């Protein structure tokens, strides 16, 4: 008999029982009044999470589909854009923008750092004739487990009119995000991260300034056309049949987020981040991100010398029923990642750290059993 | 208290209880061994439904996303293509192909007809230097409720090398389809039609000839890139996080389809088609499609003179908890459609026809109560 996994990926994430149950609802007419009410309610609540009064579009796709929509609607072929990257998803944003013929100025801040807003300020300051049309970056870079200072990056634009387009697929709901307050123009998220729902829906938020640009956009697009989505949204519909069950799940998850408030949800993510970091540090493991910029969604860890992260994850999965993620990109060979995004409890993190104590010991590392867990318990009693 | 609707749309369709329950499964790692086994099993079973030994790709999108994938991977910008249309989705296929710069020869066979293979044969026969790269058409045209003779259309190509690209979103599993036997090159379907699952996944099948063309395709695409999907499928993965819960549903639904066999599933659809047509005819209503080409997925009906289909559907919904579809496109103003696709039972159709007897009477039509139901019962006893 297979028991419930300890499931700590940076997406998909654990879905709470009531959210799972919300998917036991039968199909409804996606052109009818009940759907209209659900879509309208979900859109309203997601706006509060983005903290925007702009538009929010619901797309049936993974987060990457949402990123493609952000490129093909708001960037024109030939546009100069800055892609500010600190990891794998920065490179993906670059690849999508290049695919659609943007002229990309790729600024690589290096894996393990966050974006330096000063560099963005200088680059845009030198662009006196406003040839640069957009700055693209991640809110939370899942591969390196680092959060970018989106508010400061936005402010670094000064009077430059470039759009700020933010991939917040794994960031929104975990790290603070104030779309309108920070003057972010476009932001993308997904159902399977802090929204505690299964994958299948992406949400693209865009302010009026961005929508004006989208109206004149020259890129070829059909499925990801947000002007068409805007027309349909006025009727309470999506252009194409949406992933209804996932929408039912998101509706239920948003009920919880609204109830406790987005600030409390974000605060919980930081508590979990700090807790897992305490445990990992007590085990003597090296964390990739410095504390100040460490992600509240996921923690990336260097595997001790001589231990293969694949072997470690295999022991965790097969002996302790614990699922964590491997490293990504440049870090794939010698790191692993612990997700703490969405519906995570402190005791899940205790279980993961205890599992790591055991598995690392079995693989020959010198670990003082129970020490990391004890440190975490002490921290938990201080709350 | 809201009771279970009689839900007879041509998609999304009613999802059986065991398929709904399959979605109560918790998330799993989409880069892990369990996912690989599920994707491989689903792919294998869907190939049997398509009747192909070619590739089948699982995309997280509506059916339209699958149609876009079929265009951007297999048609090059500037390619001459024939779009053979008999309704709304023919026009959509044309719009997608044009969006991606195909030079479209749009052949409109008229709403209410099926495609005449002879016309395709003549058009391709005249194209002696093989400038036409593809023929695009619907298997089942949902708007007019008509099935096209795909096998004959395919054969009409003769020795012409044009690809045959078929939108079978609402056709596959309802009407016979023999992809390899008929030499169809590309076919698209969705999870929310005969597959008895919620919307959220599209499936694109492609043979070796089509995949060779896809490898050299010049269209810009990122999310819908099937060559990338092919690379990932070899590892048992999808390029981007898939709609896991919908996949769990499809897995369960396919178990049923495999158990009873695709021929029996298709035969049931024809039985339901005939039953609903018997009832509608007995009520004196005019059906849009002639019997020979009438869809096994949906039946389109002319509303009696003086009765507004919107008002009719409102009475059905509010008084009898019955959901049917409105007309589409040119037929929107004076028709309605009854879906009988996927998990439909004969008694659901009895309920719909009884509801129509009641609602039409209330709206002033001259209906002999019970007559249509009696005809259907007689037909059911003959099985």
Interface residues (C-beta under 8 A of the other chain):
Chain A: X4 X5 X7 X9 X11 X12 X13 X14 X15 X20 X21 X23 X24 X26 X27 X28 X29 X30 X31 X32 X60 X61 X62 X63 X64 X65 X68 X95 X96 X99 X100 X101 X190 X192 X198 X199 X200 X220 X221 X222 X223 X224 X239 X240 X241 X242 X243 X244 X245 X246 X249 X317 X323 X325 X326
Chain B: X4 X5 X7 X9 X11 X12 X13 X14 X15 X20 X21 X23 X24 X26 X27 X28 X29 X30 X31 X32 X60 X61 X62 X63 X64 X65 X68 X95 X96 X99 X100 X101 X190 X192 X198 X199 X200 X220 X221 X222 X223 X224 X239 X240 X241 X242 X243 X244 X245 X246 X249 X317 X323 X325 X326
